[in-house]
Amino acid sequence: MTVDNPAAPIFVPSVHTKFFVLFGDPLSFSVSAWMHNHVFRKLGMDCLYSPLEIGEEKLGTAVKTMETWHCAGANVTMPYKAKVVPYLDDLADSARYTGVVNTIVLGEDGRKTGHNTDGEGFVQSLYSPLGLDVPSKEYLILGAGGAASAVACTLASKGVRRILVLSRKSSFHRAEGLKKRMDEHFPGVCTIDEMNEDVLRRAVPAHEVIINATKVGMGTYADETVFDTALLSPCQAVCDVVYNPRETKMILEAKGKGCKALGGLWMLVNQGAEAFRLWTGVEPPVDFMYETACRFLDR
């Protein structure tokens, strides 16, 4: 990419260029194209990543015809992570466990396999940079949407034995669906409860790792936290899936309490790195991806 260096040569696609896309709507906020294209240029790869903002009525056609426009793989974001599943040929365990897809790999035989790298990306950030002994901890996940499902399933696949998922009454059916999927693959690991002040007051101090998998902390919710951070103690770790801002109000207050704290940017970077490996078979420069994502957000 040339945005931050106008003197750099312009990348011109060739007939051999492999294209990667992001399916979603809207996409103006996405870091992915900026991050992946910087990596392609750094590694000298003849590849180009582009956001493809399309309506739902065009999703099936776009996925089914990927190979005709030299598309070697794709990411999928809201609102299509579940809606894309019927257009795929296979699902990896990561997608089968969660019921949602964020990465499509196009095989040499033309078959399209759906993966979910969100959970792996998040859990890798718990290992590094947070430095947790992941399987030994007990986890509290706030929210029961796609991110929560990916995180919970991946934690269970790493050997975690106790996860409590809390969801608001208005969306409790999501928690019930998440628990049903978890029980099919990881019986006995997941319990659920309603997310209200009384439950939070008991649950937050009782868990070693608290994960916010809701939208609270970003956009119109930037000045809010899901729970009263006065409930925290320094022995706990607090994590967020929100990456913009890089440090939400919850993360800042958790740091102020002496907790280990981690925003969602490392999850974004690590899930992108895992997608990159699946598409290319190449190990990406993860630290460089993080630095590049930071530059995007700082703009």
C-alpha positions as CSV (number, residue, x, y, z in Angstrom):
1,M,0.0,0.0,0.0
2,T,1.1,3.6,-0.6
3,V,-1.1,5.7,1.6
4,D,1.6,6.4,4.2
5,N,4.4,6.7,1.7
6,P,3.4,8.6,-1.5
7,A,6.8,8.0,-3.1
8,A,6.4,4.2,-2.9
9,P,5.7,2.4,-6.2
10,I,2.0,1.7,-7.1
11,F,1.0,-2.0,-7.0
12,V,-0.4,-3.0,-10.4
13,P,-2.3,-6.4,-10.4
14,S,-1.3,-8.9,-13.1
15,V,-3.0,-11.9,-14.6
16,H,-1.3,-14.0,-11.9
17,T,-2.5,-11.8,-9.0
18,K,-4.5,-13.7,-6.3
19,F,-7.4,-11.7,-4.9
20,F,-8.7,-11.9,-1.4
21,V,-11.9,-10.1,-0.3
22,L,-14.0,-9.2,2.7
23,F,-17.7,-9.8,2.3
24,G,-19.9,-7.5,4.5
25,D,-22.0,-4.4,4.8
26,P,-21.0,-1.8,5.9
27,L,-17.2,-2.0,5.5
28,S,-15.9,1.6,5.7
29,F,-14.6,0.9,9.3
30,S,-12.6,-2.3,8.4
31,V,-8.9,-2.6,9.1
32,S,-8.4,-5.8,7.2
33,A,-7.6,-4.4,3.7
34,W,-5.0,-2.0,5.1
35,M,-3.4,-4.7,7.2
36,H,-3.3,-7.6,4.7
37,N,-2.1,-5.4,1.8
38,H,0.8,-4.1,3.8
39,V,1.8,-7.7,4.6
40,F,1.5,-8.7,0.9
41,R,3.8,-5.8,-0.1
42,K,6.2,-6.6,2.7
43,L,6.5,-10.2,1.7
44,G,6.6,-9.4,-2.0
45,M,3.5,-11.5,-2.7
46,D,1.4,-11.0,-5.9
47,C,-1.8,-10.6,-4.0
48,L,-4.4,-8.0,-3.4
49,Y,-7.1,-7.7,-0.6
50,S,-10.2,-5.7,-1.2
51,P,-13.4,-5.0,0.8
52,L,-16.5,-6.0,-1.1
53,E,-19.5,-4.3,0.3
54,I,-22.5,-6.1,-1.2
55,G,-26.1,-6.5,-0.4
56,E,-27.5,-9.8,0.9
57,E,-29.1,-10.6,-2.5
58,K,-25.7,-10.7,-4.2
59,L,-23.9,-12.8,-1.5
60,G,-24.6,-16.2,-2.9
61,T,-23.6,-15.3,-6.4
62,A,-20.4,-13.6,-5.2
63,V,-19.3,-16.7,-3.1
64,K,-20.3,-19.2,-5.8
65,T,-18.2,-17.4,-8.5
66,M,-15.1,-16.6,-6.5
67,E,-12.8,-18.7,-8.7
68,T,-13.9,-17.0,-11.9
69,W,-12.4,-13.7,-10.7
70,H,-9.2,-15.2,-9.3
71,C,-10.4,-14.9,-5.7
72,A,-8.3,-17.3,-3.6
73,G,-10.0,-16.7,-0.3
74,A,-12.2,-14.4,1.6
75,N,-13.1,-13.0,5.0
76,V,-16.7,-12.6,6.1
77,T,-18.0,-10.1,8.6
78,M,-21.4,-8.8,9.7
79,P,-24.1,-9.4,8.8
80,Y,-23.1,-12.4,6.7
81,K,-21.2,-14.7,9.1
82,A,-24.1,-17.1,9.4
83,K,-25.8,-16.3,6.2
84,V,-22.8,-17.4,4.1
85,V,-22.9,-21.0,5.4
86,P,-25.4,-22.4,2.8
87,Y,-23.1,-21.3,-0.1
88,L,-20.1,-23.3,1.1
89,D,-19.1,-26.9,0.4
90,D,-17.5,-27.7,3.8
91,L,-17.1,-26.4,7.3
92,A,-14.0,-26.8,9.4
93,D,-14.6,-27.7,13.1
94,S,-14.1,-24.0,14.1
95,A,-17.1,-23.1,12.0
96,R,-19.1,-26.2,12.6
97,Y,-18.9,-25.7,16.4
98,T,-20.0,-22.0,16.3
99,G,-22.3,-22.0,13.3
100,V,-20.6,-18.9,11.9
101,V,-17.9,-18.3,9.3
102,N,-15.4,-15.5,9.1
103,T,-12.9,-17.0,6.6
104,I,-13.4,-18.9,3.3
105,V,-10.6,-21.0,1.9
106,L,-10.8,-21.9,-1.8
107,G,-9.2,-25.3,-2.5
108,E,-7.5,-26.4,-5.7
109,D,-10.5,-28.5,-6.5
110,G,-12.7,-25.4,-6.3
111,R,-14.4,-26.4,-3.0
112,K,-15.0,-23.6,-0.5
113,T,-14.4,-24.4,3.1
114,G,-15.7,-22.1,5.9
115,H,-13.5,-21.5,9.0
116,N,-13.9,-19.3,12.0
117,T,-10.6,-17.8,13.1
118,D,-12.1,-15.3,15.6
119,G,-11.9,-17.7,18.5
120,E,-8.3,-18.8,17.7
121,G,-7.3,-15.2,17.3
122,F,-8.7,-14.3,20.7
123,V,-7.2,-17.2,22.6
124,Q,-3.8,-16.7,21.0
125,S,-3.9,-13.1,22.5
126,L,-4.5,-14.7,25.9
127,Y,-1.3,-16.7,25.6
128,S,0.6,-13.7,24.1
129,P,0.8,-10.9,24.9
130,L,-1.4,-11.4,28.0
131,G,0.6,-14.5,29.2
132,L,-2.2,-16.6,30.7
133,D,-2.1,-20.3,31.4
134,V,-5.3,-20.6,29.4
135,P,-6.6,-24.1,30.3
136,S,-6.3,-23.6,34.0
137,K,-8.6,-20.5,34.2
138,E,-12.3,-20.0,34.8
139,Y,-14.0,-17.7,32.3
140,L,-16.9,-15.2,32.4
141,I,-18.1,-14.2,28.9
142,L,-20.4,-11.2,28.7
143,G,-22.6,-11.5,25.6
144,A,-23.7,-14.5,23.6
145,G,-23.4,-13.4,19.9
146,G,-21.0,-14.7,17.3
147,A,-17.8,-13.4,19.0
148,A,-18.8,-15.0,22.3
149,S,-19.6,-18.3,20.6
150,A,-16.2,-18.4,18.8
151,V,-14.3,-17.6,22.0
152,A,-16.2,-20.1,24.1
153,C,-15.8,-22.9,21.7
154,T,-12.1,-22.3,21.2
155,L,-11.5,-22.0,24.9
156,A,-13.2,-25.4,25.4
157,S,-11.1,-26.9,22.6
158,K,-8.0,-25.8,24.5
159,G,-9.0,-27.7,27.6
160,V,-10.9,-25.0,29.6
161,R,-13.5,-26.7,31.8
162,R,-15.6,-23.9,33.2
163,I,-17.2,-21.1,31.2
164,L,-20.1,-18.9,32.3
165,V,-21.9,-17.0,29.6
166,L,-24.2,-14.1,30.5
167,S,-26.7,-12.5,28.2
168,R,-29.4,-9.9,28.5
169,K,-33.0,-11.1,28.9
170,S,-33.9,-9.6,25.6
171,S,-31.4,-11.8,23.8
172,F,-31.2,-14.8,26.1
173,H,-32.2,-17.1,23.2
174,R,-28.7,-16.6,21.9
175,A,-27.2,-17.8,25.1
176,E,-29.5,-20.9,25.0
177,G,-28.3,-21.5,21.4
178,L,-24.7,-21.1,22.4
179,K,-25.1,-23.6,25.3
180,K,-26.8,-26.1,23.0
181,R,-23.9,-26.0,20.5
182,M,-21.3,-26.2,23.4
183,D,-23.1,-29.2,24.9
184,E,-23.0,-31.0,21.6
185,H,-19.2,-30.7,21.3
186,F,-17.9,-29.9,24.9
187,P,-20.5,-31.3,27.3
188,G,-20.5,-29.8,30.8
189,V,-18.2,-26.9,30.1
190,C,-20.7,-24.0,29.6
191,T,-23.3,-22.6,31.9
192,I,-25.5,-19.6,31.2
193,D,-27.4,-17.0,33.1
194,E,-29.2,-13.7,32.6
195,M,-26.9,-10.6,32.6
196,N,-28.3,-8.3,35.3
197,E,-26.8,-6.3,38.1
198,D,-27.4,-9.0,40.8
199,V,-25.8,-11.8,38.6
200,L,-22.9,-9.5,37.6
201,R,-22.2,-8.6,41.2
202,R,-21.8,-12.3,42.1
203,A,-20.1,-13.5,38.9
204,V,-17.5,-10.8,38.2
205,P,-15.5,-11.3,41.5
206,A,-15.8,-15.1,41.2
207,H,-14.0,-15.5,37.8
208,E,-10.3,-15.3,36.9
209,V,-10.9,-14.0,33.4
210,I,-13.7,-11.6,32.3
211,I,-14.3,-11.2,28.6
212,N,-16.6,-8.5,27.1
213,A,-18.0,-9.9,23.9
214,T,-20.6,-7.1,23.5
215,K,-20.6,-3.8,21.7
216,V,-20.3,-1.9,24.9
217,G,-17.2,0.3,24.8
218,M,-17.4,1.3,21.1
219,G,-19.4,3.9,19.1
220,T,-22.4,5.2,21.0
221,Y,-21.5,2.9,23.9
222,A,-18.0,4.3,24.3
223,D,-18.6,5.9,27.7
224,E,-20.1,2.7,29.2
225,T,-19.0,-0.5,30.8
226,V,-21.0,-3.7,31.0
227,F,-20.4,-4.0,34.8
228,D,-19.1,-1.9,37.7
229,T,-15.3,-2.2,37.5
230,A,-15.2,-1.6,41.3
231,L,-15.9,-5.3,41.5
232,L,-12.5,-6.2,40.1
233,S,-9.4,-7.1,42.0
234,P,-5.7,-7.1,40.8
235,C,-5.6,-10.9,40.5
236,Q,-8.1,-10.9,37.6
237,A,-7.6,-10.5,33.8
238,V,-10.0,-8.4,31.8
239,C,-10.3,-8.7,28.0
240,D,-12.4,-7.0,25.3
241,V,-13.3,-8.0,21.8
242,V,-13.7,-4.3,20.9
243,Y,-10.7,-2.9,19.1
244,N,-11.8,0.7,18.3
245,P,-11.0,2.4,20.6
246,R,-7.9,0.4,21.3
247,E,-8.5,0.7,25.0
248,T,-12.2,0.9,26.0
249,K,-13.4,2.5,29.3
250,M,-13.5,-1.0,30.8
251,I,-9.9,-1.8,29.9
252,L,-8.6,1.5,31.2
253,E,-10.5,1.1,34.5
254,A,-9.3,-2.5,34.8
255,K,-5.7,-1.4,34.4
256,G,-6.3,1.2,37.1
257,K,-7.4,-1.6,39.4
258,G,-4.1,-3.5,38.7
259,C,-5.6,-6.2,36.5
260,K,-4.0,-7.7,33.5
261,A,-6.0,-6.1,30.7
262,L,-6.2,-6.6,26.9
263,G,-8.2,-4.8,24.2
264,G,-9.5,-6.4,21.1
265,L,-6.9,-5.4,18.6
266,W,-4.7,-8.4,19.2
267,M,-7.7,-10.6,18.6
268,L,-8.3,-8.8,15.2
269,V,-4.6,-9.2,14.3
270,N,-4.4,-12.8,15.3
271,Q,-7.6,-13.9,13.6
272,G,-6.2,-12.1,10.4
273,A,-2.9,-13.9,10.8
274,E,-4.7,-17.3,11.1
275,A,-6.7,-16.5,7.9
276,F,-3.5,-15.5,6.1
277,R,-1.9,-18.9,7.0
278,L,-5.0,-20.8,5.8
279,W,-5.1,-18.9,2.5
280,T,-1.4,-18.9,1.7
281,G,0.5,-21.5,3.8
282,V,2.9,-18.7,4.7
283,E,3.6,-17.5,8.2
284,P,2.8,-13.8,8.4
285,P,4.7,-11.2,10.4
286,V,2.3,-10.9,13.3
287,D,4.0,-8.0,15.1
288,F,4.1,-6.1,11.8
289,M,0.4,-6.7,11.3
290,Y,-0.2,-5.3,14.8
291,E,1.9,-2.2,14.1
292,T,0.1,-1.7,10.8
293,A,-3.4,-2.0,12.4
294,C,-2.3,0.6,15.0
295,R,-1.3,3.0,12.3
296,F,-4.7,2.6,10.7
297,L,-6.6,3.3,13.9
298,D,-4.3,6.2,14.7
299,R,-5.3,7.8,11.4
